[in-house]
Amino acid sequence: MAANAVGRRNVSNVGAALITHLTTMSQSKPIPFRCPSCEAEYKIVTIEVSDAVDGKIRCLKCDALFPAGEGHVAFKYFLVRRK
């Protein structure tokens, strides 16, 4: 079980960075994002939802944790390139 935990990092400051981008960018445009752990490149699309969003999504390369959303906005991550 310890081997499974290797490489899994909780990237807690990612949410604040995404919220900063959300306040300055239109929700209709993809938001560029790099995993702070492995630098895999993603595009994020935001979706307004009726229920509050909670939870985490794992990086497809290194298993770092990203926020699934904030308040009534859900984040959809699309992997563009693995470093």
mmCIF file of the N, C-alpha and C atoms, coordinates in Angstrom:
data_MODEL
# 
_entry.id   MODEL 
# 
loop_
_atom_site.group_PDB 
_atom_site.id 
_atom_site.type_symbol 
_atom_site.label_atom_id 
_atom_site.label_alt_id 
_atom_site.label_comp_id 
_atom_site.label_asym_id 
_atom_site.label_entity_id 
_atom_site.label_seq_id 
_atom_site.pdbx_PDB_ins_code 
_atom_site.Cartn_x 
_atom_site.Cartn_y 
_atom_site.Cartn_z 
_atom_site.occupancy 
_atom_site.B_iso_or_equiv 
_atom_site.pdbx_formal_charge 
_atom_site.auth_seq_id 
_atom_site.auth_comp_id 
_atom_site.auth_asym_id 
_atom_site.auth_atom_id 
_atom_site.pdbx_PDB_model_num 
ATOM 1   N N  . MET A 1 1  ? 0.818   -1.199 0.000   1.00 0.00 ? 1  MET A N  1 
ATOM 2   C CA . MET A 1 1  ? 0.000   0.000  0.000   1.00 0.00 ? 1  MET A CA 1 
ATOM 3   C C  . MET A 1 1  ? 0.857   1.257  0.000   1.00 0.00 ? 1  MET A C  1 
ATOM 4   N N  . ALA A 1 2  ? 2.005   1.222  0.647   1.00 0.00 ? 2  ALA A N  1 
ATOM 5   C CA . ALA A 1 2  ? 2.879   2.392  0.673   1.00 0.00 ? 2  ALA A CA 1 
ATOM 6   C C  . ALA A 1 2  ? 3.361   2.745  -0.728  1.00 0.00 ? 2  ALA A C  1 
ATOM 7   N N  . ALA A 1 3  ? 3.563   1.738  -1.567  1.00 0.00 ? 3  ALA A N  1 
ATOM 8   C CA . ALA A 1 3  ? 4.010   2.009  -2.937  1.00 0.00 ? 3  ALA A CA 1 
ATOM 9   C C  . ALA A 1 3  ? 2.963   2.791  -3.716  1.00 0.00 ? 3  ALA A C  1 
ATOM 10  N N  . ASN A 1 4  ? 1.682   2.558  -3.437  1.00 0.00 ? 4  ASN A N  1 
ATOM 11  C CA . ASN A 1 4  ? 0.621   3.290  -4.118  1.00 0.00 ? 4  ASN A CA 1 
ATOM 12  C C  . ASN A 1 4  ? 0.602   4.758  -3.729  1.00 0.00 ? 4  ASN A C  1 
ATOM 13  N N  . ALA A 1 5  ? 1.047   5.079  -2.536  1.00 0.00 ? 5  ALA A N  1 
ATOM 14  C CA . ALA A 1 5  ? 1.012   6.457  -2.047  1.00 0.00 ? 5  ALA A CA 1 
ATOM 15  C C  . ALA A 1 5  ? 2.164   7.294  -2.599  1.00 0.00 ? 5  ALA A C  1 
ATOM 16  N N  . VAL A 1 6  ? 3.199   6.647  -3.112  1.00 0.00 ? 6  VAL A N  1 
ATOM 17  C CA . VAL A 1 6  ? 4.347   7.386  -3.636  1.00 0.00 ? 6  VAL A CA 1 
ATOM 18  C C  . VAL A 1 6  ? 3.904   8.179  -4.859  1.00 0.00 ? 6  VAL A C  1 
ATOM 19  N N  . GLY A 1 7  ? 4.253   9.442  -4.900  1.00 0.00 ? 7  GLY A N  1 
ATOM 20  C CA . GLY A 1 7  ? 3.928   10.291 -6.031  1.00 0.00 ? 7  GLY A CA 1 
ATOM 21  C C  . GLY A 1 7  ? 2.589   10.986 -5.920  1.00 0.00 ? 7  GLY A C  1 
ATOM 22  N N  . ARG A 1 8  ? 1.780   10.621 -4.950  1.00 0.00 ? 8  ARG A N  1 
ATOM 23  C CA . ARG A 1 8  ? 0.487   11.280 -4.776  1.00 0.00 ? 8  ARG A CA 1 
ATOM 24  C C  . ARG A 1 8  ? 0.672   12.482 -3.873  1.00 0.00 ? 8  ARG A C  1 
ATOM 25  N N  . ARG A 1 9  ? 0.417   13.632 -4.425  1.00 0.00 ? 9  ARG A N  1 
ATOM 26  C CA . ARG A 1 9  ? 0.609   14.871 -3.674  1.00 0.00 ? 9  ARG A CA 1 
ATOM 27  C C  . ARG A 1 9  ? -0.678  15.667 -3.688  1.00 0.00 ? 9  ARG A C  1 
ATOM 28  N N  . ASN A 1 10 ? -0.993  16.267 -2.564  1.00 0.00 ? 10 ASN A N  1 
ATOM 29  C CA . ASN A 1 10 ? -2.149  17.148 -2.488  1.00 0.00 ? 10 ASN A CA 1 
ATOM 30  C C  . ASN A 1 10 ? -1.670  18.556 -2.798  1.00 0.00 ? 10 ASN A C  1 
ATOM 31  N N  . VAL A 1 11 ? -2.104  19.096 -3.888  1.00 0.00 ? 11 VAL A N  1 
ATOM 32  C CA . VAL A 1 11 ? -1.681  20.423 -4.328  1.00 0.00 ? 11 VAL A CA 1 
ATOM 33  C C  . VAL A 1 11 ? -2.750  21.408 -3.865  1.00 0.00 ? 11 VAL A C  1 
ATOM 34  N N  . SER A 1 12 ? -2.656  21.851 -2.615  1.00 0.00 ? 12 SER A N  1 
ATOM 35  C CA . SER A 1 12 ? -3.727  22.638 -2.010  1.00 0.00 ? 12 SER A CA 1 
ATOM 36  C C  . SER A 1 12 ? -3.826  24.059 -2.543  1.00 0.00 ? 12 SER A C  1 
ATOM 37  N N  . ASN A 1 13 ? -2.745  24.625 -3.032  1.00 0.00 ? 13 ASN A N  1 
ATOM 38  C CA . ASN A 1 13 ? -2.805  26.013 -3.516  1.00 0.00 ? 13 ASN A CA 1 
ATOM 39  C C  . ASN A 1 13 ? -3.298  26.109 -4.950  1.00 0.00 ? 13 ASN A C  1 
ATOM 40  N N  . VAL A 1 14 ? -3.590  24.992 -5.584  1.00 0.00 ? 14 VAL A N  1 
ATOM 41  C CA . VAL A 1 14 ? -4.077  25.006 -6.968  1.00 0.00 ? 14 VAL A CA 1 
ATOM 42  C C  . VAL A 1 14 ? -5.428  25.697 -7.052  1.00 0.00 ? 14 VAL A C  1 
ATOM 43  N N  . GLY A 1 15 ? -6.312  25.454 -6.092  1.00 0.00 ? 15 GLY A N  1 
ATOM 44  C CA . GLY A 1 15 ? -7.654  26.042 -6.112  1.00 0.00 ? 15 GLY A CA 1 
ATOM 45  C C  . GLY A 1 15 ? -7.617  27.553 -6.151  1.00 0.00 ? 15 GLY A C  1 
ATOM 46  N N  . ALA A 1 16 ? -6.766  28.160 -5.336  1.00 0.00 ? 16 ALA A N  1 
ATOM 47  C CA . ALA A 1 16 ? -6.664  29.617 -5.305  1.00 0.00 ? 16 ALA A CA 1 
ATOM 48  C C  . ALA A 1 16 ? -6.176  30.162 -6.642  1.00 0.00 ? 16 ALA A C  1 
ATOM 49  N N  . ALA A 1 17 ? -5.233  29.479 -7.268  1.00 0.00 ? 17 ALA A N  1 
ATOM 50  C CA . ALA A 1 17 ? -4.730  29.924 -8.572  1.00 0.00 ? 17 ALA A CA 1 
ATOM 51  C C  . ALA A 1 17 ? -5.822  29.822 -9.634  1.00 0.00 ? 17 ALA A C  1 
ATOM 52  N N  . LEU A 1 18 ? -6.615  28.767 -9.581  1.00 0.00 ? 18 LEU A N  1 
ATOM 53  C CA . LEU A 1 18 ? -7.689  28.607 -10.554 1.00 0.00 ? 18 LEU A CA 1 
ATOM 54  C C  . LEU A 1 18 ? -8.762  29.672 -10.375 1.00 0.00 ? 18 LEU A C  1 
ATOM 55  N N  . ILE A 1 19 ? -9.086  29.985 -9.123  1.00 0.00 ? 19 ILE A N  1 
ATOM 56  C CA . ILE A 1 19 ? -10.095 31.014 -8.868  1.00 0.00 ? 19 ILE A CA 1 
ATOM 57  C C  . ILE A 1 19 ? -9.607  32.356 -9.403  1.00 0.00 ? 19 ILE A C  1 
ATOM 58  N N  . THR A 1 20 ? -8.323  32.641 -9.261  1.00 0.00 ? 20 THR A N  1 
ATOM 59  C CA . THR A 1 20 ? -7.760  33.876 -9.810  1.00 0.00 ? 20 THR A CA 1 
ATOM 60  C C  . THR A 1 20 ? -7.963  33.915 -11.321 1.00 0.00 ? 20 THR A C  1 
ATOM 61  N N  . HIS A 1 21 ? -7.693  32.798 -12.000 1.00 0.00 ? 21 HIS A N  1 
ATOM 62  C CA . HIS A 1 21 ? -7.900  32.740 -13.448 1.00 0.00 ? 21 HIS A CA 1 
ATOM 63  C C  . HIS A 1 21 ? -9.378  32.878 -13.788 1.00 0.00 ? 21 HIS A C  1 
ATOM 64  N N  . LEU A 1 22 ? -10.234 32.281 -12.995 1.00 0.00 ? 22 LEU A N  1 
ATOM 65  C CA . LEU A 1 22 ? -11.667 32.321 -13.281 1.00 0.00 ? 22 LEU A CA 1 
ATOM 66  C C  . LEU A 1 22 ? -12.222 33.733 -13.203 1.00 0.00 ? 22 LEU A C  1 
ATOM 67  N N  . THR A 1 23 ? -11.681 34.534 -12.306 1.00 0.00 ? 23 THR A N  1 
ATOM 68  C CA . THR A 1 23 ? -12.200 35.883 -12.165 1.00 0.00 ? 23 THR A CA 1 
ATOM 69  C C  . THR A 1 23 ? -11.736 36.791 -13.301 1.00 0.00 ? 23 THR A C  1 
ATOM 70  N N  . THR A 1 24 ? -10.680 36.387 -14.006 1.00 0.00 ? 24 THR A N  1 
ATOM 71  C CA . THR A 1 24 ? -10.158 37.235 -15.072 1.00 0.00 ? 24 THR A CA 1 
ATOM 72  C C  . THR A 1 24 ? -10.460 36.695 -16.463 1.00 0.00 ? 24 THR A C  1 
ATOM 73  N N  . MET A 1 25 ? -10.940 35.474 -16.575 1.00 0.00 ? 25 MET A N  1 
ATOM 74  C CA . MET A 1 25 ? -11.197 34.877 -17.878 1.00 0.00 ? 25 MET A CA 1 
ATOM 75  C C  . MET A 1 25 ? -12.664 34.503 -18.015 1.00 0.00 ? 25 MET A C  1 
ATOM 76  N N  . SER A 1 26 ? -13.135 34.498 -19.217 1.00 0.00 ? 26 SER A N  1 
ATOM 77  C CA . SER A 1 26 ? -14.497 34.072 -19.509 1.00 0.00 ? 26 SER A CA 1 
ATOM 78  C C  . SER A 1 26 ? -14.634 32.581 -19.248 1.00 0.00 ? 26 SER A C  1 
ATOM 79  N N  . GLN A 1 27 ? -15.803 32.176 -18.776 1.00 0.00 ? 27 GLN A N  1 
ATOM 80  C CA . GLN A 1 27 ? -16.013 30.763 -18.521 1.00 0.00 ? 27 GLN A CA 1 
ATOM 81  C C  . GLN A 1 27 ? -16.141 29.966 -19.810 1.00 0.00 ? 27 GLN A C  1 
ATOM 82  N N  . SER A 1 28 ? -16.324 30.604 -20.936 1.00 0.00 ? 28 SER A N  1 
ATOM 83  C CA . SER A 1 28 ? -16.470 29.881 -22.191 1.00 0.00 ? 28 SER A CA 1 
ATOM 84  C C  . SER A 1 28 ? -15.122 29.515 -22.810 1.00 0.00 ? 28 SER A C  1 
ATOM 85  N N  . LYS A 1 29 ? -14.033 30.080 -22.332 1.00 0.00 ? 29 LYS A N  1 
ATOM 86  C CA . LYS A 1 29 ? -12.710 29.798 -22.878 1.00 0.00 ? 29 LYS A CA 1 
ATOM 87  C C  . LYS A 1 29 ? -11.974 28.795 -21.993 1.00 0.00 ? 29 LYS A C  1 
ATOM 88  N N  . PRO A 1 30 ? -11.246 27.837 -22.592 1.00 0.00 ? 30 PRO A N  1 
ATOM 89  C CA . PRO A 1 30 ? -10.433 26.925 -21.790 1.00 0.00 ? 30 PRO A CA 1 
ATOM 90  C C  . PRO A 1 30 ? -9.320  27.678 -21.071 1.00 0.00 ? 30 PRO A C  1 
ATOM 91  N N  . ILE A 1 31 ? -9.030  27.264 -19.863 1.00 0.00 ? 31 ILE A N  1 
ATOM 92  C CA . ILE A 1 31 ? -8.003  27.893 -19.040 1.00 0.00 ? 31 ILE A CA 1 
ATOM 93  C C  . ILE A 1 31 ? -6.757  27.012 -19.083 1.00 0.00 ? 31 ILE A C  1 
ATOM 94  N N  . PRO A 1 32 ? -5.602  27.541 -19.498 1.00 0.00 ? 32 PRO A N  1 
ATOM 95  C CA . PRO A 1 32 ? -4.382  26.725 -19.477 1.00 0.00 ? 32 PRO A CA 1 
ATOM 96  C C  . PRO A 1 32 ? -3.953  26.471 -18.038 1.00 0.00 ? 32 PRO A C  1 
ATOM 97  N N  . PHE A 1 33 ? -3.455  25.270 -17.783 1.00 0.00 ? 33 PHE A N  1 
ATOM 98  C CA . PHE A 1 33 ? -3.057  24.874 -16.427 1.00 0.00 ? 33 PHE A CA 1 
ATOM 99  C C  . PHE A 1 33 ? -1.944  23.848 -16.519 1.00 0.00 ? 33 PHE A C  1 
ATOM 100 N N  . ARG A 1 34 ? -0.936  23.977 -15.652 1.00 0.00 ? 34 ARG A N  1 
ATOM 101 C CA . ARG A 1 34 ? 0.137   22.986 -15.539 1.00 0.00 ? 34 ARG A CA 1 
ATOM 102 C C  . ARG A 1 34 ? 0.096   22.379 -14.151 1.00 0.00 ? 34 ARG A C  1 
ATOM 103 N N  . CYS A 1 35 ? 0.254   21.075 -14.082 1.00 0.00 ? 35 CYS A N  1 
ATOM 104 C CA . CYS A 1 35 ? 0.343   20.417 -12.785 1.00 0.00 ? 35 CYS A CA 1 
ATOM 105 C C  . CYS A 1 35 ? 1.585   20.961 -12.080 1.00 0.00 ? 35 CYS A C  1 
ATOM 106 N N  . PRO A 1 36 ? 1.440   21.471 -10.854 1.00 0.00 ? 36 PRO A N  1 
ATOM 107 C CA . PRO A 1 36 ? 2.601   22.011 -10.148 1.00 0.00 ? 36 PRO A CA 1 
ATOM 108 C C  . PRO A 1 36 ? 3.619   20.945 -9.768  1.00 0.00 ? 36 PRO A C  1 
ATOM 109 N N  . SER A 1 37 ? 3.204   19.700 -9.792  1.00 0.00 ? 37 SER A N  1 
ATOM 110 C CA . SER A 1 37 ? 4.085   18.617 -9.395  1.00 0.00 ? 37 SER A CA 1 
ATOM 111 C C  . SER A 1 37 ? 4.909   18.079 -10.559 1.00 0.00 ? 37 SER A C  1 
ATOM 112 N N  . CYS A 1 38 ? 4.257   17.714 -11.668 1.00 0.00 ? 38 CYS A N  1 
ATOM 113 C CA . CYS A 1 38 ? 4.963   17.078 -12.792 1.00 0.00 ? 38 CYS A CA 1 
ATOM 114 C C  . CYS A 1 38 ? 4.970   17.929 -14.056 1.00 0.00 ? 38 CYS A C  1 
ATOM 115 N N  . GLU A 1 39 ? 4.273   19.062 -14.050 1.00 0.00 ? 39 GLU A N  1 
ATOM 116 C CA . GLU A 1 39 ? 4.189   20.004 -15.164 1.00 0.00 ? 39 GLU A CA 1 
ATOM 117 C C  . GLU A 1 39 ? 3.441   19.466 -16.391 1.00 0.00 ? 39 GLU A C  1 
ATOM 118 N N  . ALA A 1 40 ? 2.597   18.441 -16.194 1.00 0.00 ? 40 ALA A N  1 
ATOM 119 C CA . ALA A 1 40 ? 1.728   18.008 -17.291 1.00 0.00 ? 40 ALA A CA 1 
ATOM 120 C C  . ALA A 1 40 ? 0.814   19.181 -17.637 1.00 0.00 ? 40 ALA A C  1 
ATOM 121 N N  . GLU A 1 41 ? 0.518   19.352 -18.921 1.00 0.00 ? 41 GLU A N  1 
ATOM 122 C CA . GLU A 1 41 ? -0.287  20.489 -19.362 1.00 0.00 ? 41 GLU A CA 1 
ATOM 123 C C  . GLU A 1 41 ? -1.749  20.078 -19.542 1.00 0.00 ? 41 GLU A C  1 
ATOM 124 N N  . TYR A 1 42 ? -2.631  20.892 -18.985 1.00 0.00 ? 42 TYR A N  1 
ATOM 125 C CA . TYR A 1 42 ? -4.066  20.671 -19.075 1.00 0.00 ? 42 TYR A CA 1 
ATOM 126 C C  . TYR A 1 42 ? -4.747  21.923 -19.605 1.00 0.00 ? 42 TYR A C  1 
ATOM 127 N N  . LYS A 1 43 ? -5.951  21.758 -20.091 1.00 0.00 ? 43 LYS A N  1 
ATOM 128 C CA . LYS A 1 43 ? -6.880  22.859 -20.337 1.00 0.00 ? 43 LYS A CA 1 
ATOM 129 C C  . LYS A 1 43 ? -8.055  22.587 -19.405 1.00 0.00 ? 43 LYS A C  1 
ATOM 130 N N  . ILE A 1 44 ? -8.543  23.635 -18.763 1.00 0.00 ? 44 ILE A N  1 
ATOM 131 C CA . ILE A 1 44 ? -9.658  23.496 -17.831 1.00 0.00 ? 44 ILE A CA 1 
ATOM 132 C C  . ILE A 1 44 ? -10.856 24.248 -18.388 1.00 0.00 ? 44 ILE A C  1 
ATOM 133 N N  . VAL A 1 45 ? -11.993 23.581 -18.370 1.00 0.00 ? 45 VAL A N  1 
ATOM 134 C CA . VAL A 1 45 ? -13.251 24.200 -18.735 1.00 0.00 ? 45 VAL A CA 1 
ATOM 135 C C  . VAL A 1 45 ? -14.086 24.266 -17.473 1.00 0.00 ? 45 VAL A C  1 
ATOM 136 N N  . THR A 1 46 ? -14.742 25.396 -17.245 1.00 0.00 ? 46 THR A N  1 
ATOM 137 C CA . THR A 1 46 ? -15.580 25.543 -16.067 1.00 0.00 ? 46 THR A CA 1 
ATOM 138 C C  . THR A 1 46 ? -17.039 25.362 -16.447 1.00 0.00 ? 46 THR A C  1 
ATOM 139 N N  . ILE A 1 47 ? -17.786 24.764 -15.532 1.00 0.00 ? 47 ILE A N  1 
ATOM 140 C CA . ILE A 1 47 ? -19.190 24.485 -15.758 1.00 0.00 ? 47 ILE A CA 1 
ATOM 141 C C  . ILE A 1 47 ? -19.969 24.915 -14.525 1.00 0.00 ? 47 ILE A C  1 
ATOM 142 N N  . GLU A 1 48 ? -20.965 25.757 -14.700 1.00 0.00 ? 48 GLU A N  1 
ATOM 143 C CA . GLU A 1 48 ? -21.818 26.151 -13.583 1.00 0.00 ? 48 GLU A CA 1 
ATOM 144 C C  . GLU A 1 48 ? -22.768 25.003 -13.270 1.00 0.00 ? 48 GLU A C  1 
ATOM 145 N N  . VAL A 1 49 ? -22.862 24.650 -11.988 1.00 0.00 ? 49 VAL A N  1 
ATOM 146 C CA . VAL A 1 49 ? -23.725 23.554 -11.545 1.00 0.00 ? 49 VAL A CA 1 
ATOM 147 C C  . VAL A 1 49 ? -24.633 24.048 -10.432 1.00 0.00 ? 49 VAL A C  1 
ATOM 148 N N  . SER A 1 50 ? -25.723 23.327 -10.201 1.00 0.00 ? 50 SER A N  1 
ATOM 149 C CA . SER A 1 50 ? -26.680 23.760 -9.186  1.00 0.00 ? 50 SER A CA 1 
ATOM 150 C C  . SER A 1 50 ? -26.249 23.368 -7.778  1.00 0.00 ? 50 SER A C  1 
ATOM 151 N N  . ASP A 1 51 ? -25.531 22.259 -7.631  1.00 0.00 ? 51 ASP A N  1 
ATOM 152 C CA . ASP A 1 51 ? -25.064 21.818 -6.314  1.00 0.00 ? 51 ASP A CA 1 
ATOM 153 C C  . ASP A 1 51 ? -23.630 22.274 -6.089  1.00 0.00 ? 51 ASP A C  1 
ATOM 154 N N  . ALA A 1 52 ? -23.272 22.468 -4.829  1.00 0.00 ? 52 ALA A N  1 
ATOM 155 C CA . ALA A 1 52 ? -21.903 22.836 -4.492  1.00 0.00 ? 52 ALA A CA 1 
ATOM 156 C C  . ALA A 1 52 ? -20.967 21.689 -4.852  1.00 0.00 ? 52 ALA A C  1 
ATOM 157 N N  . VAL A 1 53 ? -19.798 22.022 -5.389  1.00 0.00 ? 53 VAL A N  1 
ATOM 158 C CA . VAL A 1 53 ? -18.822 21.032 -5.827  1.00 0.00 ? 53 VAL A CA 1 
ATOM 159 C C  . VAL A 1 53 ? -17.795 20.815 -4.725  1.00 0.00 ? 53 VAL A C  1 
ATOM 160 N N  . ASP A 1 54 ? -17.497 19.560 -4.454  1.00 0.00 ? 54 ASP A N  1 
ATOM 161 C CA . ASP A 1 54 ? -16.490 19.201 -3.466  1.00 0.00 ? 54 ASP A CA 1 
ATOM 162 C C  . ASP A 1 54 ? -15.722 18.008 -4.007  1.00 0.00 ? 54 ASP A C  1 
ATOM 163 N N  . GLY A 1 55 ? -14.525 17.811 -3.559  1.00 0.00 ? 55 GLY A N  1 
ATOM 164 C CA . GLY A 1 55 ? -13.752 16.643 -3.967  1.00 0.00 ? 55 GLY A CA 1 
ATOM 165 C C  . GLY A 1 55 ? -12.481 17.021 -4.703  1.00 0.00 ? 55 GLY A C  1 
ATOM 166 N N  . LYS A 1 56 ? -11.783 15.999 -5.127  1.00 0.00 ? 56 LYS A N  1 
ATOM 167 C CA . LYS A 1 56 ? -10.495 16.175 -5.809  1.00 0.00 ? 56 LYS A CA 1 
ATOM 168 C C  . LYS A 1 56 ? -10.454 15.307 -7.060  1.00 0.00 ? 56 LYS A C  1 
ATOM 169 N N  . ILE A 1 57 ? -9.614  15.711 -8.009  1.00 0.00 ? 57 ILE A N  1 
ATOM 170 C CA . ILE A 1 57 ? -9.358  14.963 -9.230  1.00 0.00 ? 57 ILE A CA 1 
ATOM 171 C C  . ILE A 1 57 ? -7.857  14.722 -9.286  1.00 0.00 ? 57 ILE A C  1 
ATOM 172 N N  . ARG A 1 58 ? -7.437  13.532 -9.703  1.00 0.00 ? 58 ARG A N  1 
ATOM 173 C CA . ARG A 1 58 ? -6.015  13.187 -9.743  1.00 0.00 ? 58 ARG A CA 1 
ATOM 174 C C  . ARG A 1 58 ? -5.391  13.514 -11.095 1.00 0.00 ? 58 ARG A C  1 
ATOM 175 N N  . CYS A 1 59 ? -4.149  13.981 -11.046 1.00 0.00 ? 59 CYS A N  1 
ATOM 176 C CA . CYS A 1 59 ? -3.357  14.188 -12.250 1.00 0.00 ? 59 CYS A CA 1 
ATOM 177 C C  . CYS A 1 59 ? -3.184  12.835 -12.936 1.00 0.00 ? 59 CYS A C  1 
ATOM 178 N N  . LEU A 1 60 ? -3.320  12.808 -14.249 1.00 0.00 ? 60 LEU A N  1 
ATOM 179 C CA . LEU A 1 60 ? -3.203  11.554 -14.988 1.00 0.00 ? 60 LEU A CA 1 
ATOM 180 C C  . LEU A 1 60 ? -1.765  11.057 -15.080 1.00 0.00 ? 60 LEU A C  1 
ATOM 181 N N  . LYS A 1 61 ? -0.793  11.919 -14.775 1.00 0.00 ? 61 LYS A N  1 
ATOM 182 C CA . LYS A 1 61 ? 0.605   11.501 -14.847 1.00 0.00 ? 61 LYS A CA 1 
ATOM 183 C C  . LYS A 1 61 ? 1.186   11.164 -13.476 1.00 0.00 ? 61 LYS A C  1 
ATOM 184 N N  . CYS A 1 62 ? 0.981   12.037 -12.480 1.00 0.00 ? 62 CYS A N  1 
ATOM 185 C CA . CYS A 1 62 ? 1.664   11.847 -11.194 1.00 0.00 ? 62 CYS A CA 1 
ATOM 186 C C  . CYS A 1 62 ? 0.729   11.645 -10.008 1.00 0.00 ? 62 CYS A C  1 
ATOM 187 N N  . ASP A 1 63 ? -0.562  11.660 -10.217 1.00 0.00 ? 63 ASP A N  1 
ATOM 188 C CA . ASP A 1 63 ? -1.558  11.462 -9.155  1.00 0.00 ? 63 ASP A CA 1 
ATOM 189 C C  . ASP A 1 63 ? -1.673  12.632 -8.173  1.00 0.00 ? 63 ASP A C  1 
ATOM 190 N N  . ALA A 1 64 ? -1.120  13.795 -8.511  1.00 0.00 ? 64 ALA A N  1 
ATOM 191 C CA . ALA A 1 64 ? -1.329  14.976 -7.657  1.00 0.00 ? 64 ALA A CA 1 
ATOM 192 C C  . ALA A 1 64 ? -2.832  15.274 -7.633  1.00 0.00 ? 64 ALA A C  1 
ATOM 193 N N  . LEU A 1 65 ? -3.301  15.880 -6.561  1.00 0.00 ? 65 LEU A N  1 
ATOM 194 C CA . LEU A 1 65 ? -4.720  16.163 -6.417  1.00 0.00 ? 65 LEU A CA 1 
ATOM 195 C C  . LEU A 1 65 ? -5.043  17.599 -6.813  1.00 0.00 ? 65 LEU A C  1 
ATOM 196 N N  . PHE A 1 66 ? -6.063  17.751 -7.658  1.00 0.00 ? 66 PHE A N  1 
ATOM 197 C CA . PHE A 1 66 ? -6.563  19.055 -8.080  1.00 0.00 ? 66 PHE A CA 1 
ATOM 198 C C  . PHE A 1 66 ? -7.982  19.211 -7.563  1.00 0.00 ? 66 PHE A C  1 
ATOM 199 N N  . PRO A 1 67 ? -8.432  20.439 -7.337  1.00 0.00 ? 67 PRO A N  1 
ATOM 200 C CA . PRO A 1 67 ? -9.822  20.633 -6.903  1.00 0.00 ? 67 PRO A CA 1 
ATOM 201 C C  . PRO A 1 67 ? -10.802 20.289 -8.026  1.00 0.00 ? 67 PRO A C  1 
ATOM 202 N N  . ALA A 1 68 ? -11.915 19.683 -7.643  1.00 0.00 ? 68 ALA A N  1 
ATOM 203 C CA . ALA A 1 68 ? -12.956 19.334 -8.620  1.00 0.00 ? 68 ALA A CA 1 
ATOM 204 C C  . ALA A 1 68 ? -13.813 20.540 -8.958  1.00 0.00 ? 68 ALA A C  1 
ATOM 205 N N  . GLY A 1 69 ? -13.756 21.566 -8.117  1.00 0.00 ? 69 GLY A N  1 
ATOM 206 C CA . GLY A 1 69 ? -14.534 22.771 -8.361  1.00 0.00 ? 69 GLY A CA 1 
ATOM 207 C C  . GLY A 1 69 ? -14.487 23.688 -7.167  1.00 0.00 ? 69 GLY A C  1 
ATOM 208 N N  . GLU A 1 70 ? -15.247 24.758 -7.258  1.00 0.00 ? 70 GLU A N  1 
ATOM 209 C CA . GLU A 1 70 ? -15.301 25.761 -6.194  1.00 0.00 ? 70 GLU A CA 1 
ATOM 210 C C  . GLU A 1 70 ? -16.714 26.318 -6.164  1.00 0.00 ? 70 GLU A C  1 
ATOM 211 N N  . GLY A 1 71 ? -17.389 26.173 -5.039  1.00 0.00 ? 71 GLY A N  1 
ATOM 212 C CA . GLY A 1 71 ? -18.755 26.673 -4.926  1.00 0.00 ? 71 GLY A CA 1 
ATOM 213 C C  . GLY A 1 71 ? -19.664 25.980 -5.912  1.00 0.00 ? 71 GLY A C  1 
ATOM 214 N N  . HIS A 1 72 ? -20.273 26.755 -6.796  1.00 0.00 ? 72 HIS A N  1 
ATOM 215 C CA . HIS A 1 72 ? -21.179 26.208 -7.810  1.00 0.00 ? 72 HIS A CA 1 
ATOM 216 C C  . HIS A 1 72 ? -20.537 26.150 -9.192  1.00 0.00 ? 72 HIS A C  1 
ATOM 217 N N  . VAL A 1 73 ? -19.202 26.047 -9.224  1.00 0.00 ? 73 VAL A N  1 
ATOM 218 C CA . VAL A 1 73 ? -18.463 25.930 -10.478 1.00 0.00 ? 73 VAL A CA 1 
ATOM 219 C C  . VAL A 1 73 ? -17.650 24.637 -10.434 1.00 0.00 ? 73 VAL A C  1 
ATOM 220 N N  . ALA A 1 74 ? -17.874 23.754 -11.422 1.00 0.00 ? 74 ALA A N  1 
ATOM 221 C CA . ALA A 1 74 ? -17.120 22.513 -11.539 1.00 0.00 ? 74 ALA A CA 1 
ATOM 222 C C  . ALA A 1 74 ? -16.008 22.710 -12.557 1.00 0.00 ? 74 ALA A C  1 
ATOM 223 N N  . PHE A 1 75 ? -14.871 22.044 -12.333 1.00 0.00 ? 75 PHE A N  1 
ATOM 224 C CA . PHE A 1 75 ? -13.733 22.105 -13.249 1.00 0.00 ? 75 PHE A CA 1 
ATOM 225 C C  . PHE A 1 75 ? -13.634 20.793 -14.011 1.00 0.00 ? 75 PHE A C  1 
ATOM 226 N N  . LYS A 1 76 ? -13.488 20.862 -15.334 1.00 0.00 ? 76 LYS A N  1 
ATOM 227 C CA . LYS A 1 76 ? -13.245 19.697 -16.173 1.00 0.00 ? 76 LYS A CA 1 
ATOM 228 C C  . LYS A 1 76 ? -11.851 19.847 -16.750 1.00 0.00 ? 76 LYS A C  1 
ATOM 229 N N  . TYR A 1 77 ? -10.971 18.882 -16.435 1.00 0.00 ? 77 TYR A N  1 
ATOM 230 C CA . TYR A 1 77 ? -9.575  18.934 -16.861 1.00 0.00 ? 77 TYR A CA 1 
ATOM 231 C C  . TYR A 1 77 ? -9.382  18.088 -18.116 1.00 0.00 ? 77 TYR A C  1 
ATOM 232 N N  . PHE A 1 78 ? -8.715  18.662 -19.128 1.00 0.00 ? 78 PHE A N  1 
ATOM 233 C CA . PHE A 1 78 ? -8.377  17.928 -20.340 1.00 0.00 ? 78 PHE A CA 1 
ATOM 234 C C  . PHE A 1 78 ? -6.856  17.909 -20.469 1.00 0.00 ? 78 PHE A C  1 
ATOM 235 N N  . LEU A 1 79 ? -6.275  16.713 -20.462 1.00 0.00 ? 79 LEU A N  1 
ATOM 236 C CA . LEU A 1 79 ? -4.829  16.581 -20.593 1.00 0.00 ? 79 LEU A CA 1 
ATOM 237 C C  . LEU A 1 79 ? -4.437  16.943 -22.017 1.00 0.00 ? 79 LEU A C  1 
ATOM 238 N N  . VAL A 1 80 ? -3.498  17.898 -22.141 1.00 0.00 ? 80 VAL A N  1 
ATOM 239 C CA . VAL A 1 80 ? -3.030  18.348 -23.449 1.00 0.00 ? 80 VAL A CA 1 
ATOM 240 C C  . VAL A 1 80 ? -1.684  17.702 -23.777 1.00 0.00 ? 80 VAL A C  1 
ATOM 241 N N  . ARG A 1 81 ? -0.783  17.671 -22.783 1.00 0.00 ? 81 ARG A N  1 
ATOM 242 C CA . ARG A 1 81 ? 0.543   17.107 -23.017 1.00 0.00 ? 81 ARG A CA 1 
ATOM 243 C C  . ARG A 1 81 ? 1.150   16.652 -21.696 1.00 0.00 ? 81 ARG A C  1 
ATOM 244 N N  . ARG A 1 82 ? 1.762   15.474 -21.728 1.00 0.00 ? 82 ARG A N  1 
ATOM 245 C CA . ARG A 1 82 ? 2.512   14.978 -20.565 1.00 0.00 ? 82 ARG A CA 1 
ATOM 246 C C  . ARG A 1 82 ? 3.945   15.422 -20.709 1.00 0.00 ? 82 ARG A C  1 
ATOM 247 N N  . LYS A 1 83 ? 4.568   15.891 -19.648 1.00 0.00 ? 83 LYS A N  1 
ATOM 248 C CA . LYS A 1 83 ? 5.969   16.309 -19.695 1.00 0.00 ? 83 LYS A CA 1 
ATOM 249 C C  . LYS A 1 83 ? 6.855   15.092 -19.636 1.00 0.00 ? 83 LYS A C  1 
# 
